């Protein structure tokens, strides 16, 4: 698999690193939105290949405060999940974060695209579809909270024991420490019903070790960014909600609540799946996204 050279999109003063998969470049646009403060390299390569095989042109980007994109100033120190509850991410709003995705679409020359967001990226993708519905063909929200859940309301979907495990991972200052922290996070998020692929995890972790895993301030800014936009009940984009029944971070109630809030959303609960997307599920996940795109095309009269 080959990715284009890194390029930057701009949303005001924020630069957003992104690239495209060269394989499948003439397929339907699909933008991948990754989770809390980790880089675009955390997308499994084989999942991206499965999307390309399913007929999608795949692009990915680093959200602000992650990877090679702009890091913002701010004094949001402490546990990022405390920032979620308190709404302390005052450096920018969730609307700014949603607009970042549209800036990437503009830089790619895509008038619209399918969106696939995982974890916090799923929340962001929901908000992009609410704020810019004309730019979103379909929405897939994977292992995510409902985007309009209240700050304290989010806690009922979180597994507090896992939060304690994350809290024990100390921020690292050197490369070896960042790799170790990334591997620890990957193990915590892993699917209990499937073997943990340490080789694959290390490949994506070492592709860009300067991630937000080493920066709890960046995590707090991202997760604490406040949303002032519409509720999920107003979303009219064709939607798919994926959630693992064994997600160690977010209970299946998060996926159920997301799907229940979106009119006509399809909910797929995945036994044995954690807060990741294991290799054994890549083809099936890509097939679900393909089916969603095909259903949307039929409704729109494009097929």
Secondary structure, DSSP 8 states (H G I E B T S, - for coil): --B---EEEEETTEEEEEEEBSTTTTSEEEEEE--TT--GGGS-HHHHHHHHHTTEEEEEE--TTSTTS--------S-HHHHHHHT--TTS-HHHHHHHHHHHHHHHT-S-EEEEEETHHHHHHHHHHHH-GGGEEEEEEES---TT--TTGGGGGB-HHHHHHHHTS---SSHHHHHHHHHHHHHHHS-TTS---HHHHHHHHHH---SGGG-HHHHHHHHH----S--GGG--SEEEEEEETT-SSB-HHHHHHHHHHSTT-EEEEETT--SS--GGGHHHHHHHHHHHHHHHHHHHT--
